[in-house]
Amino acid sequence: MEHSLVCAASGVFNATHHLGGALGSAATGALLQARLGHTPTTATQAALAFPVAALLVGLACCAVVRPAAATGQTV
């Protein structure tokens, strides 16, 4: 990456990081609120399933991108 684009890349990274956190929190809260008619235990389990699934998807993406980056390939 060119040195002149490093600041812009940092800003994009931080913005997507904050946006992802806000969307993840909102989705977890929505799932929890939607399941409050049921027992609290199942509502909590349903609300925790989304972040765990998102984490697994993120790890799978990293597993695909990281080896390609090490060899210089683009994905």
C-alpha positions in Angstrom: 0.0 0.0 0.0 1.3 3.4 -0.8 2.3 5.5 2.1 -0.1 8.3 1.1 -3.1 6.0 1.4 -2.2 4.6 4.9 -4.3 7.3 6.7 -7.3 6.8 4.5 -7.1 3.0 5.0 -6.9 3.5 8.7 -10.0 5.7 8.6 -11.9 3.1 6.6 -10.8 0.3 8.9 -11.9 2.2 12.0 -15.2 3.2 10.4 -16.1 -0.4 9.5 -14.9 -1.6 12.9 -17.3 0.8 14.6 -20.1 0.1 12.2 -19.7 -3.6 12.7 -19.8 -3.3 16.4 -23.0 -1.1 16.3 -24.8 -3.5 13.9 -23.7 -6.5 15.9 -25.0 -5.0 19.1 -28.2 -3.9 17.5 -28.8 -7.4 16.0 -28.1 -9.1 19.3 -30.4 -6.7 21.1 -33.2 -7.3 18.5 -32.9 -11.0 18.9 -33.0 -10.8 22.6 -36.0 -8.5 22.5 -37.8 -10.7 20.1 -37.3 -13.8 22.3 -38.3 -12.2 25.6 -41.8 -13.7 25.3 -40.1 -17.0 25.9 -38.0 -18.0 28.9 -35.0 -15.7 29.6 -32.6 -18.6 29.1 -33.7 -19.3 25.6 -33.7 -15.6 24.8 -30.1 -15.3 26.0 -29.1 -18.4 24.0 -30.7 -17.1 20.9 -29.1 -13.7 21.3 -25.6 -15.3 21.8 -26.0 -17.5 18.7 -25.7 -14.5 16.3 -22.3 -13.2 17.6 -20.9 -16.7 17.7 -22.0 -17.3 14.1 -20.6 -14.0 13.0 -17.3 -14.9 14.7 -17.1 -18.2 12.9 -17.9 -16.5 9.5 -15.1 -14.0 10.2 -12.6 -16.7 11.1 -13.5 -18.6 7.9 -12.9 -15.4 5.9 -9.6 -14.9 7.6 -8.6 -18.4 6.8 -9.3 -17.9 3.1 -7.7 -14.4 2.9 -4.6 -14.9 5.0 -3.0 -17.7 2.9 -3.7 -15.8 -0.3 -2.1 -12.6 1.1 1.0 -14.6 2.1 1.5 -15.8 -1.4 0.8 -12.5 -3.0 -2.4 -13.6 -4.7 -5.6 -11.6 -4.7 -8.9 -13.1 -3.6 
